[in-house]
Amino acid sequence: MENRTLHAFERLDLLEWQTCHRLAGYSRHWPLLLTMRIVSRLGDWPVWAALIACQALIHGVHGWWLALQFALTAGIAALIYRLVKTRLCRERPFITFEQIACTMPPLDRYSFPSGHTMHAVAFTTLTADSAPRLLTLLAPLAVLIALSRVVLGLHYLSDVAAGALLGLLIAETSLWLWPTTAL
């Protein structure tokens, strides 16, 4: 049984590597590479800072409370992310596999989980609760941010999936502890 489980994980690891290698290969096309770099940089902080700043414009006085909730949620997410990332220390794909090019300098050394994806999903989840009409912009952006991290050779698919799950759990916890309907 143990041998079969180990074999299954080895096959999953190989499948993930092959998929990451294939997706990172698309970075050879400069229009896509440029797009992925721009999207990834937007996911660093500019879009999220703008979203927080616009809460009062979107929601009036209630928006100040939402801005505070968004900012606190992002701060707590960053702390959790840093704690997990510095404990697990998974090398980035371009470090582990020379066949995967690093097409954009990483912000730090390790890859698990994807902080860009975590924040993209967390902000999208918070926005779904407070301003669902913005989802037509934010949901595709979140998907592109997650995809950009793999195409740029900075993350594995499992890093992105873990980041998405963490972002969802953190945002849902924030909404449960601080329901926007109570504001």
Secondary structure, 3 states (H helix, E strand, C coil): CHHHHHHHHHHHHHHHHHHHHHHHHHHHCHHHHHHHHHHHHHCCCHHHHHHHHCHHHHHCHHHHHHHHHHHHHHHHHHHHHHHHHHHHCCECHHHHCCCCCCCCCCCCCECCCCHHHHHHHHHHHHHHHHCHHHHHHHHHHHHHHHHHHHHCCCCCHHHHHHHHHHHHHHHHHHHHHCCHHHC
